[in-house]
Amino acid sequence: MNDQPSRRPAQQPKGHRRPKKDPVRILAFEALRAVDERDAYANLVLPPLLKKARDKGDFDARDAALATELVYGTLRRQGTYDAIIAACIDRPLREVDPPVLDVLTMGAHQLLGTRIPTHAAVSASVELARVVLGDGRAKFVNAVLRKVSADDLDGWLERVAPPYDEDAEGHLAVFHSHPRWIVSALWDSLGGGRAGIEDLLEADNERPEVTLVARPGRSTTDELLDVLGEESGLPGRWSPYAVRMAEGGEPGAIEAVRNGHAGVQDEGSQLVAIALANAEIEGRDERWLDGCAGPGGKAAMLAALAAQRGASLLASEKQPHRARLVERALAGNPGPYQVIAADGTRPPWLPGSFDRVLMDVPCTGLGALRRRPEARWRRRPDDLEGFAPLQRGLLREALSAVRIGGVVGYATCSPHLAETRVVVEDVLKGRGGQQSVEAEWIDVRPLMPGVPALGDGPDVQMWPHLHGTDAMYMALLRRTA
């Protein structure tokens, strides 16, 4: 969508019926506009809007749940709904003003993706349009949504998605609401036939569980489970420090989270930090580095594990505001640590200074589309070219920072081959005019005991549909010279 400012409702003539203001749908619309206009993320925009509404007494728990579903459901299924709406209008979709399209897609989600009755979904969307867009546009919204309501989702998909046998990627893109290029990239990374890629794309469209981490030495999973109770808390699947919040809920309401003894952290992220900490090394094991530490989840885990062994952690983050987030995550850690704002490609530390180094590099984030559904519509294939030099530069500096015999963990929340194994192989073999690096692969799989379907190794790729985690990638390397 092109950025365009929302328009105020037109002045109504005297005697005209005032539109009914629906605070739930108005809030959802405001969140969608922020995502579109400011490139905001829903998971950052929505919570303060919900808190403000609750503080004013406008919302109860059911209202908050509906607003959340309207925002995330609309963003996840945007590609599908765009295809359906395009079939219901007589102009190119790009010519529809973005605020109007937000109302239409949110209305389409209510009609095709929820149990809201048809008449209620249409009338509520038209009333919303009257409030935020004006009467003229409300008529357009009414006309389009009545066409949308003429069929269910399966019927529409049969009409607007190309047949799988003729265009497999196009079919999956419309059917599962992902850009075609992302479908292609995920399929290449996953390998296999149709069933696997469909399972992955479906998992991307599901709401992920909230997963907590009991930071070692500061809290325990038993303590978190006791606080949550049997109905709301479940043990993690793979990480010994994980607890899943089965009923959703608000992590900030838990005292251990508020005081930093626990945190919110995907199990895939936890496993990466644990694997680095548990990799065998000979000799000194005193200095650890997290070279891309923001916002601080893995750094907090590493700092806690390092403290148990008498080691110290240096957490480095280039962006000062993200470095402050790291400081907050590490506050109160019992062992020695330091947080600095520094560029990992031009580091202030001396070569060979560390025994263990983690580089969780910036990436396209294609492994976390279930958490940030709007990212799939923002990313472009050429973003990969922008990240490539940075990822290789950070890995080279990580291998320089570690001593001979020490280990480096290269991690990224993307399964795209151009951001994972290709980066590691390019650095080790000195492709692109760079000097080759003397290092050997370490098999990560034994360091993630009990986790199935990790591939042929030595690196590992986790998947939402196979592991219930973000699609985290990790390679472990030991410097040999």
C-alpha positions as CSV (number, residue, x, y, z in Angstrom):
1,M,0.0,0.0,0.0
2,N,1.2,3.6,-0.7
3,D,1.3,5.9,2.4
4,Q,-1.6,8.3,2.4
5,P,-3.0,10.2,5.3
6,S,-6.4,9.2,6.7
7,R,-9.2,11.6,5.9
8,R,-11.6,13.1,8.4
9,P,-15.2,12.2,8.0
10,A,-17.1,14.7,5.9
11,Q,-19.4,17.2,7.6
12,Q,-22.9,15.8,7.8
13,P,-26.1,17.9,7.0
14,K,-28.4,18.7,9.9
15,G,-30.8,15.9,10.7
16,H,-28.4,13.3,9.3
17,R,-28.0,10.2,11.5
18,R,-24.7,10.2,13.3
19,P,-22.6,7.1,12.6
20,K,-22.3,4.8,15.6
21,K,-18.8,4.8,17.0
22,D,-17.4,1.3,17.7
23,P,-14.3,1.7,19.9
24,V,-13.0,-1.8,19.1
25,R,-13.0,-1.4,15.4
26,I,-11.8,2.2,15.5
27,L,-8.9,1.1,17.6
28,A,-8.1,-1.8,15.2
29,F,-8.3,0.7,12.3
30,E,-5.9,3.0,14.0
31,A,-3.4,0.2,14.5
32,L,-3.6,-0.8,10.9
33,R,-3.1,2.8,9.8
34,A,0.0,3.1,12.0
35,V,1.4,-0.1,10.5
36,D,0.8,1.2,7.0
37,E,1.7,4.9,7.4
38,R,4.6,4.7,9.8
39,D,6.0,1.2,9.0
40,A,5.1,0.4,12.6
41,Y,4.9,-3.1,13.9
42,A,1.6,-4.3,15.3
43,N,3.2,-6.0,18.3
44,L,4.6,-2.6,19.3
45,V,1.6,-0.4,18.3
46,L,-1.3,-2.4,19.6
47,P,-0.4,-2.9,23.3
48,P,-0.3,0.8,24.2
49,L,-3.6,1.4,22.3
50,L,-5.2,-1.4,24.3
51,K,-3.8,-0.1,27.6
52,K,-5.2,3.3,26.9
53,A,-8.6,2.0,26.1
54,R,-8.7,-0.2,29.2
55,D,-7.6,2.7,31.4
56,K,-10.4,4.8,30.0
57,G,-12.9,2.0,30.8
58,D,-13.8,1.5,27.1
59,F,-12.5,-2.1,26.9
60,D,-12.9,-5.3,28.7
61,A,-11.0,-8.5,28.0
62,R,-13.4,-9.6,25.2
63,D,-13.0,-6.3,23.5
64,A,-9.2,-6.5,23.6
65,A,-9.3,-10.0,22.2
66,L,-11.5,-8.9,19.3
67,A,-9.4,-5.9,18.5
68,T,-6.3,-8.1,18.6
69,E,-7.9,-10.7,16.3
70,L,-9.0,-8.0,13.8
71,V,-5.5,-6.4,13.6
72,Y,-3.4,-9.6,13.4
73,G,-6.0,-11.6,11.3
74,T,-6.2,-8.8,8.8
75,L,-2.4,-8.5,8.5
76,R,-1.8,-12.2,8.2
77,R,-4.4,-12.8,5.5
78,Q,-3.9,-9.5,3.7
79,G,-2.7,-11.1,0.5
80,T,-5.7,-13.4,0.3
81,Y,-8.2,-10.6,1.1
82,D,-6.5,-8.3,-1.4
83,A,-7.0,-10.9,-4.2
84,I,-10.7,-11.3,-3.2
85,I,-11.3,-7.5,-3.0
86,A,-9.6,-7.0,-6.3
87,A,-12.2,-9.4,-7.9
88,C,-15.0,-7.3,-6.4
89,I,-14.0,-3.9,-7.7
90,D,-13.8,-2.3,-11.2
91,R,-10.4,-0.6,-10.7
92,P,-6.8,-1.8,-9.9
93,L,-6.4,-2.4,-6.2
94,R,-3.5,0.1,-6.1
95,E,-6.0,2.9,-6.9
96,V,-8.0,2.3,-3.8
97,D,-7.0,4.7,-1.0
98,P,-5.1,2.9,1.7
99,P,-7.5,3.9,4.6
100,V,-10.4,2.6,2.5
101,L,-8.5,-0.6,1.8
102,D,-7.8,-1.1,5.5
103,V,-11.5,-0.9,6.3
104,L,-12.2,-3.3,3.4
105,T,-9.6,-5.9,4.4
106,M,-10.7,-5.8,8.0
107,G,-14.3,-6.2,6.9
108,A,-13.2,-9.2,4.7
109,H,-11.5,-10.8,7.6
110,Q,-14.7,-10.5,9.7
111,L,-16.7,-12.1,6.9
112,L,-14.3,-14.8,5.9
113,G,-12.0,-15.4,8.8
114,T,-14.2,-15.1,11.9
115,R,-17.5,-16.3,13.2
116,I,-19.1,-12.8,13.2
117,P,-22.5,-13.1,11.4
118,T,-22.5,-11.7,7.9
119,H,-25.0,-8.9,8.5
120,A,-23.0,-7.8,11.6
121,A,-19.7,-7.8,9.8
122,V,-21.0,-5.7,6.9
123,S,-22.9,-3.2,9.0
124,A,-20.1,-2.8,11.5
125,S,-17.6,-2.2,8.7
126,V,-19.9,0.3,7.0
127,E,-20.4,2.2,10.3
128,L,-16.7,2.3,10.8
129,A,-16.3,3.7,7.3
130,R,-18.8,6.4,8.0
131,V,-16.9,7.4,11.1
132,V,-13.3,7.4,9.7
133,L,-13.9,7.9,6.0
134,G,-17.3,9.6,5.4
135,D,-20.6,8.7,3.8
136,G,-19.4,8.5,0.2
137,R,-16.7,6.0,0.9
138,A,-19.0,4.1,3.3
139,K,-21.2,3.4,0.3
140,F,-18.3,2.0,-1.6
141,V,-17.3,-0.2,1.4
142,N,-20.9,-1.4,1.6
143,A,-21.1,-2.4,-2.1
144,V,-17.8,-4.2,-2.0
145,L,-18.4,-6.1,1.2
146,R,-21.8,-7.3,0.0
147,K,-20.0,-8.8,-3.0
148,V,-17.4,-10.4,-0.7
149,S,-20.2,-11.9,1.5
150,A,-21.7,-13.7,-1.5
151,D,-19.3,-16.6,-0.9
152,D,-17.2,-18.2,1.8
153,L,-13.4,-18.3,2.0
154,D,-13.1,-21.7,0.3
155,G,-15.3,-20.6,-2.5
156,W,-13.4,-17.4,-3.0
157,L,-10.0,-19.2,-3.0
158,E,-11.3,-21.6,-5.7
159,R,-12.0,-18.5,-7.8
160,V,-9.0,-16.2,-7.2
161,A,-6.1,-18.6,-6.6
162,P,-4.5,-20.1,-9.7
163,P,-4.7,-23.9,-10.0
164,Y,-1.8,-25.6,-8.2
165,D,-1.0,-27.8,-11.2
166,E,-0.6,-24.7,-13.4
167,D,1.2,-22.3,-11.0
168,A,2.1,-24.0,-7.7
169,E,3.8,-20.9,-6.1
170,G,1.1,-18.6,-7.2
171,H,-1.6,-20.9,-5.8
172,L,0.2,-21.2,-2.4
173,A,0.9,-17.4,-2.3
174,V,-2.9,-16.6,-2.6
175,F,-4.1,-19.6,-0.6
176,H,-1.8,-19.0,2.3
177,S,-1.3,-15.2,2.0
178,H,2.4,-14.9,1.4
179,P,4.2,-13.0,-1.3
180,R,5.3,-15.3,-4.2
181,W,9.0,-14.7,-3.7
182,I,8.8,-15.7,0.0
183,V,6.9,-18.9,-0.9
184,S,9.7,-19.7,-3.3
185,A,12.4,-18.9,-0.9
186,L,10.9,-20.9,2.0
187,W,10.2,-23.9,-0.3
188,D,13.9,-23.9,-1.4
189,S,15.1,-23.8,2.2
190,L,12.6,-26.4,3.4
191,G,12.9,-28.8,0.5
192,G,10.4,-31.6,0.0
193,G,7.0,-31.6,-1.6
194,R,3.7,-29.8,-1.2
195,A,2.7,-31.0,2.2
196,G,5.7,-29.6,4.0
197,I,5.5,-26.1,2.5
198,E,1.8,-25.9,3.1
199,D,2.3,-26.9,6.7
200,L,4.9,-24.2,7.1
201,L,2.8,-21.5,5.5
202,E,-0.2,-22.5,7.6
203,A,2.0,-22.2,10.7
204,D,3.0,-18.7,9.7
205,N,-0.7,-17.7,9.8
206,E,-1.3,-19.1,13.3
207,R,-1.0,-17.0,16.5
208,P,2.1,-18.2,18.3
209,E,2.2,-19.1,21.9
210,V,3.8,-16.8,24.4
211,T,6.9,-18.5,25.7
212,L,8.7,-17.5,28.9
213,V,12.3,-18.2,29.9
214,A,13.3,-18.8,33.5
215,R,16.8,-17.3,33.5
216,P,19.3,-19.7,35.1
217,G,20.2,-18.9,38.6
218,R,17.4,-16.3,38.9
219,S,14.2,-18.2,38.6
220,T,13.0,-21.7,37.8
221,T,10.4,-23.2,35.5
222,D,8.6,-24.7,38.5
223,E,8.3,-21.2,40.0
224,L,6.8,-19.9,36.7
225,L,4.4,-22.9,36.4
226,D,3.2,-22.4,40.0
227,V,2.4,-18.7,39.2
228,L,0.6,-19.6,36.0
229,G,-1.3,-22.6,37.3
230,E,-2.1,-25.9,35.6
231,E,-4.6,-24.4,33.1
232,S,-2.4,-21.5,31.9
233,G,1.2,-22.9,32.2
234,L,2.9,-25.7,30.3
235,P,6.5,-26.8,30.2
236,G,8.5,-25.9,27.2
237,R,8.9,-28.5,24.4
238,W,12.6,-28.4,24.0
239,S,14.4,-25.8,26.3
240,P,14.8,-26.8,29.9
241,Y,14.3,-23.1,30.8
242,A,11.0,-22.6,28.9
243,V,7.4,-22.3,30.0
244,R,4.5,-21.8,27.6
245,M,1.6,-19.6,28.4
246,A,-1.2,-21.8,27.1
247,E,-4.0,-19.3,27.7
248,G,-2.1,-16.3,26.3
249,G,-2.3,-13.7,29.1
250,E,-0.1,-10.8,29.9
251,P,3.6,-11.7,30.7
252,G,4.1,-8.2,32.3
253,A,1.7,-9.2,35.1
254,I,4.2,-11.9,36.3
255,E,6.5,-10.5,39.0
256,A,9.5,-12.6,37.8
257,V,9.1,-11.0,34.3
258,R,8.8,-7.5,35.8
259,N,12.0,-7.9,37.9
260,G,14.0,-9.6,35.1
261,H,14.3,-13.0,36.7
262,A,12.3,-14.3,33.7
263,G,11.5,-13.0,30.3
264,V,9.6,-13.5,27.1
265,Q,11.8,-15.5,24.7
266,D,11.0,-18.0,21.8
267,E,12.3,-21.5,22.5
268,G,14.3,-21.4,19.3
269,S,16.1,-18.3,20.6
270,Q,16.7,-20.1,23.9
271,L,18.2,-23.1,22.2
272,V,20.7,-21.0,20.2
273,A,22.1,-19.5,23.4
274,I,22.2,-22.9,25.2
275,A,23.9,-24.6,22.3
276,L,26.7,-22.0,22.2
277,A,27.1,-22.2,26.0
278,N,27.3,-26.0,25.9
279,A,29.7,-26.5,23.0
280,E,32.9,-28.1,24.2
281,I,36.1,-26.1,24.2
282,E,39.5,-26.8,25.7
283,G,41.3,-24.6,28.1
284,R,40.2,-21.1,29.1
285,D,36.5,-20.4,29.3
286,E,36.3,-17.0,30.9
287,R,35.2,-14.4,28.4
288,W,32.0,-14.5,26.3
289,L,30.7,-12.1,23.7
290,D,27.3,-11.4,22.3
291,G,28.2,-9.2,19.3
292,C,24.7,-8.3,18.1
293,A,23.0,-8.3,21.5
294,G,19.8,-6.2,21.0
295,P,17.2,-6.4,22.3
296,G,18.8,-8.6,24.9
297,G,17.0,-12.0,25.2
298,K,19.9,-14.2,24.2
299,A,22.3,-11.9,26.0
300,A,20.4,-12.3,29.3
301,M,20.5,-16.1,28.9
302,L,24.2,-16.1,28.1
303,A,25.0,-13.8,31.0
304,A,23.1,-16.1,33.4
305,L,24.8,-19.2,32.1
306,A,28.2,-17.5,32.1
307,A,27.7,-16.4,35.7
308,Q,27.2,-20.0,36.8
309,R,30.6,-20.9,35.4
310,G,32.5,-17.8,36.7
311,A,32.7,-16.3,33.2
312,S,31.8,-12.8,32.1
313,L,29.8,-11.5,29.2
314,L,30.4,-8.5,27.0
315,A,27.1,-7.6,25.2
316,S,27.6,-5.3,22.2
317,E,24.9,-3.6,20.2
318,K,25.4,-1.0,17.5
319,Q,22.2,1.0,18.1
320,P,22.3,3.0,21.4
321,H,18.6,2.7,22.0
322,R,18.8,-1.1,21.5
323,A,21.9,-1.2,23.8
324,R,19.7,0.4,26.5
325,L,17.2,-2.5,26.0
326,V,20.1,-4.9,26.5
327,E,21.0,-3.1,29.8
328,R,17.5,-3.5,31.0
329,A,17.4,-7.2,30.1
330,L,20.7,-7.9,32.0
331,A,20.0,-5.7,35.0
332,G,20.5,-7.7,38.2
333,N,22.4,-10.5,36.6
334,P,24.5,-12.1,39.4
335,G,27.7,-12.4,37.4
336,P,30.0,-9.9,35.7
337,Y,28.8,-8.4,32.5
338,Q,29.2,-5.2,30.4
339,V,27.0,-3.6,27.8
340,I,28.5,-1.3,25.1
341,A,27.2,0.4,22.0
342,A,29.7,-0.7,19.3
343,D,29.7,-1.7,15.6
344,G,30.5,-5.4,15.4
345,T,32.1,-4.9,11.9
346,R,34.5,-2.4,13.4
347,P,34.9,-3.7,16.9
348,P,36.8,-2.0,19.8
349,W,38.0,-5.4,21.2
350,L,41.3,-7.0,20.3
351,P,41.4,-10.2,18.1
352,G,41.4,-13.5,20.0
353,S,39.9,-11.9,23.1
354,F,37.0,-14.3,23.7
355,D,36.3,-17.9,24.3
356,R,32.7,-18.0,23.0
357,V,31.1,-15.6,20.6
358,L,27.5,-15.3,19.4
359,M,26.6,-13.3,16.3
360,D,22.8,-13.3,15.9
361,V,22.9,-11.1,12.8
362,P,20.4,-8.6,11.4
363,C,18.3,-10.3,8.7
364,T,15.0,-10.2,6.8
365,G,13.2,-11.8,9.7
366,L,11.4,-14.3,7.4
367,G,11.6,-16.8,10.3
368,A,9.3,-14.8,12.5
369,L,6.4,-14.0,10.1
370,R,3.9,-15.5,12.6
371,R,4.9,-12.8,15.1
372,R,5.3,-9.9,12.7
373,P,2.9,-10.7,9.9
374,E,3.3,-7.2,8.4
375,A,6.9,-8.0,7.6
376,R,6.0,-10.3,4.8
377,W,4.4,-7.4,2.9
378,R,7.3,-5.0,3.5
379,R,10.3,-7.2,2.6
380,R,11.6,-7.3,-1.0
381,P,14.0,-9.8,-2.6
382,D,16.6,-7.0,-2.9
383,D,16.7,-6.7,0.9
384,L,18.8,-9.8,0.8
385,E,21.5,-7.9,-1.0
386,G,21.5,-5.2,1.6
387,F,22.0,-7.6,4.5
388,A,24.6,-9.8,2.7
389,P,27.8,-7.6,3.3
390,L,26.8,-7.0,6.9
391,Q,26.1,-10.6,7.7
392,R,29.5,-11.7,6.2
393,G,31.3,-8.9,7.9
394,L,29.9,-9.7,11.3
395,L,30.7,-13.4,11.0
396,R,34.3,-12.6,9.9
397,E,34.8,-10.3,12.9
398,A,33.3,-12.9,15.2
399,L,35.9,-15.5,14.0
400,S,38.6,-12.9,14.5
401,A,37.3,-12.1,18.0
402,V,37.5,-15.7,19.3
403,R,40.7,-17.3,20.3
404,I,42.1,-20.4,18.6
405,G,40.0,-23.3,20.0
406,G,37.1,-21.1,20.9
407,V,33.7,-21.3,19.3
408,V,31.5,-18.9,17.3
409,G,27.7,-19.3,16.9
410,Y,26.2,-17.7,13.8
411,A,22.5,-17.3,14.1
412,T,19.7,-15.7,12.2
413,C,15.9,-15.6,12.4
414,S,15.6,-16.4,8.7
415,P,15.6,-19.7,6.9
416,H,16.5,-18.1,3.6
417,L,19.6,-20.0,2.3
418,A,21.2,-16.7,1.2
419,E,21.2,-15.6,4.9
420,T,22.2,-19.0,6.5
421,R,24.5,-21.7,5.1
422,V,25.6,-19.6,2.1
423,V,26.9,-16.9,4.4
424,V,28.9,-19.3,6.5
425,E,30.4,-21.1,3.5
426,D,31.3,-17.8,1.8
427,V,33.2,-16.6,4.9
428,L,35.0,-19.9,5.5
429,K,36.0,-20.3,1.8
430,G,37.0,-16.6,1.4
431,R,34.5,-15.9,-1.4
432,G,34.0,-12.4,-2.6
433,G,37.7,-11.4,-2.5
434,Q,38.1,-12.0,1.2
435,Q,40.7,-14.1,2.9
436,S,39.5,-17.6,3.9
437,V,39.1,-18.4,7.6
438,E,40.6,-21.3,9.4
439,A,37.7,-22.8,11.3
440,E,35.8,-26.1,11.4
441,W,32.1,-26.9,11.7
442,I,30.7,-28.2,14.9
443,D,27.6,-30.4,14.8
444,V,24.9,-28.5,16.6
445,R,22.4,-31.3,16.7
446,P,23.8,-33.1,19.8
447,L,23.7,-29.7,21.6
448,M,19.9,-29.6,21.2
449,P,19.0,-33.0,22.7
450,G,15.5,-34.3,22.1
451,V,14.7,-31.8,19.3
452,P,13.7,-33.8,16.2
453,A,13.9,-33.0,12.5
454,L,17.0,-30.8,12.6
455,G,18.3,-31.8,9.3
456,D,21.5,-33.5,8.2
457,G,23.8,-31.1,10.1
458,P,26.2,-29.9,11.1
459,D,24.2,-26.7,11.2
460,V,20.5,-26.7,12.2
461,Q,17.3,-25.1,10.9
462,M,14.3,-24.9,13.2
463,W,10.7,-24.5,11.8
464,P,7.4,-23.2,13.2
465,H,5.5,-26.2,11.8
466,L,8.0,-28.8,13.0
467,H,9.2,-27.4,16.3
468,G,6.7,-24.7,17.3
469,T,9.5,-22.1,17.3
470,D,10.5,-19.3,15.1
471,A,12.5,-20.5,12.1
472,M,15.9,-19.9,13.8
473,Y,19.1,-21.0,12.0
474,M,22.4,-21.8,13.8
475,A,25.9,-22.8,12.7
476,L,28.7,-23.5,15.2
477,L,32.3,-23.0,14.2
478,R,35.6,-23.7,16.1
479,R,38.5,-21.5,15.1
480,T,41.5,-23.6,14.3
481,A,44.2,-21.1,13.4
